[in-house]
Amino acid sequence: MYILDKMDTGKKYFTKQLLQWNKTQNKRAMPWKGEKDPYKIWLSEIILQQTRVEQGWAYYNRFVSTFPNIKKLAAAPEEKVFKLWEGLGYYTRCKNLIATAKFISNEKQGKFPDSYEEILSLKGIGPYTAAAIASFAFNLPHAVVDGNVFRVLSRFFGIDTPIDSSTGKNLFTALAEALLDKKLPGIYNQAIMDFGAVICKPQIPLCSACPFKARCTALLEGKVDVLPVKTGKLIKKQRWLYYLIVAFNGKIYVRKRGPKEIWENLYEFVLLETNQSFSLSEIKNSKLFRNMAGKNKATILHVSEMYKQQLTHQTIKGNFIQLTVNNEPPLKDYKAVTYKQLKKLPFPKFITAYLAENEVKAFAG
């Protein structure tokens, strides 16, 4: 492969300069850096999937404090784990976290696997996470390849092969493995990720402070803003979720969301989902609203402004309508809960954002 042959001339230079930068200039602090416990490394890596370090930091500390080892996590009620995860999003990560904790606790007597292949076989763990755990916890020579690594290598070597193509993924993986310091894989992996996060940033990289500036192809050829190259364009669908916060006898109706959907295992209020924006009168004329409250003399207490949440593949928009009814509503899949019970249930961010800003009037006073 041409680029790997070309890379040979700069391999020692790149690896040496990166490790030197890490030793003398890298001041990036994170609570899991230098950690050798595979459980804590795994926990941090799962939290950081699709999550910024600044947000994940507090969650990591809370998880470690609440579940100091994998057996504690495996034995915890799932609702408690989901509640602790609340606000991080991408809840499949949490579901896989629980499943893997139970598997290791029950099938491996609580001992985390110590080979790359066995780590990779665990639920919710892909090549990047497996390489991170293997190198950080066990000093095994496996290179991490994430967004930071794609960006740093693409710019330094001037590679314009799309990073979201099969060819690109294979190319960058081979390049990352070739550059890896086999004696210090954990230190090297952390260094290249830190370098991409604080120097070779996606926007406004600190090229003037870069130790590679004399030999960075993207900088020398004016391609910093166009590398790395990505071909895929994500098509986002729009969904409208209107939540009816229905109160009867001082309790609110909720249900747990089912499998194979966003927010699986999290709770929600009575849901009216539409494929377009609805006005309040259209919501009141819907079959759900009329069946539930038509003969109940429903009293609307509060109608929220529009809330919005951007997910990877979809945009969620909608409103919250608080109402009381005089008779028990015919809601099959929902259960009535008290305020105390409601506070313990895990909800998706779309709902917690509303609850954080608004009082549930049925519970007032």
Secondary structure, 3 states (H helix, E strand, C coil): CHHHHHHCCCHHHHHHHHHHHHHHCCCCCCCCCCCCCHHHHHHHHHHHCCCCHHHHHHHHHHHHHHCCCHHHHHHCCHHHHHHHHCCCCCCHHHHHHHHHHHHHHHHCCCCCCCCHHHHHCCCCCCHHHHHHHHHHHHCCCCCCCCHHHHHHHHHHHCCCCCCCCHHHHHHHHHHHHHHCCCCCHHHHHHHHHHHHHHCCCCCCCCHHHCCCCCCCHHHHCCCCCCCCCCCCCCCCEEEEEEEEEEEECCEEEEEECCCCCCCCCCEECEEEEECCCCCHHHHHCCHHHHHHHCCCCCEEEEECCCEEEECCCEEEEECEEEEECCCCCCCCCCEEECHHHHHHCCCCHHHHHHHHHCCCHHHCC
